[in-house]
Amino acid sequence: MGLCILAINPGSTSTKISVFDGEEEVFTENIVHDYEELKKFKNVIEQQDYRYEAILKALKEKGFSLDRIDVVAARGGIMRPVKAGTYRINESMLEDLKNAVGGEHASNVSAFIAHRIAKEKGIPAFVVDPVSVDEMEDVARISGLCGIERKSLSHALNIRCVVYKIAQELGKTPAELNFIVAHLGGGISIAAIERGRMVDVESANCEGPFSPERTGGLPILELVELCFSGKYTKEEIKRKLIQEGGLYSYLGTKDVKEVEERAENGDKKAALLLDAMVYQIAKGIGEMATVLKGEVDFIVLTGGITKSERICDAISERVKFIAPVRRIPGEEEMRALAEAACRVMEGKEEILCYGEERQYV
């Protein structure tokens, strides 16, 4: 076996792991967690032991030992704004993630799990293209209220991966093309990629379309009333917005497949909500087309939700006038993690150090 890589990618209610032999996938396992169990933890960082044990159990069931791992590559969480790349996990990074400097996100726990394995086994551990990769133009940062700035928070790992994949298929580099990429998963982020740079993004946590579990952008005054109603604590409001919003708040489920089945079986509310989610996603794509002044080579739909032909077809119907629509079902994140680990371990790409001023945007 060549370079043995363990890739770790936590989601809101699951933890996906993959083992790679170099860039060749050995196996992938999606560990689904009981949401009621996760709710017992105050925040995502407190889930690290629970998820770590689940990973060990999954590896054992595959007959695989951590002793065989040479390097750990983890999805990066919400840290300080940084440039794209591969970062060695260090104490400065862990401290910022622990303090949620950029906000709560399931991926924040990833570095802690990877760091623990790395320390125990004496191997390197990295995060790749964190959620907080920030290449936004200054004009895109203005929010409309002094003191509040728009932030770049996205599924940067998968977004960048699919851009590189399509460019490679065409025999070009990302620097020669313009894309709008919509990552559709538990959270949704829609990005404008101009000549390889993510110049604007509708943040997965607080803007844009609603998703299976997040509210997306909300009517501001109604939200203010809710916050000061006395019914909820600050943490409860955050949970409602990020973990218990979207489809879940209306239908009590985050499972898009289940919602589709309900709609097909005559549930009018489920059908309306699917239509509304499609409508908002398409509207977000349209907004990003204006960022690129209409010069769009491809619209890319990716992420777990894109396994649904019904949803992708409905989105395409609304946006195909802008540019050709490419569908890349599922996520390419695990392979992106492994490929990044290979590049830095082989000296083909610089290992970035989180905390160095030059890495901050």
Secondary structure, DSSP 8 states (H G I E B T S, - for coil): --SEEEEEEE-SSEEEEEEEETTEEEEEEEEE--HHHHTTSSSGGGGHHHHHHHHHHHHHHTT--GGG--EEEEE--S-S-B-SSEEE--HHHHHHHHTTTT---GGGGHHHHHHHHHHHHT--EEEES-TTB----HHHHB-SSTT-B----S-HHHHHHHHHHHHHHTT--GGG-EEEEEEESSSEEEEEEETTEEEEEE-TTTSSS--SS---S--HHHHHHHHTSSSS-HHHHHHHHHTS-HHHHHHS---HHHHHHHHHTT-HHHHHHHHHHHHHHHHHHHHHHHHTTT--SEEEEEEGGGG-HHHHHHHHHHHTTTS-EEEEEB--HHHHHHHHHHHHHTTSS-EEETT-GGGB-
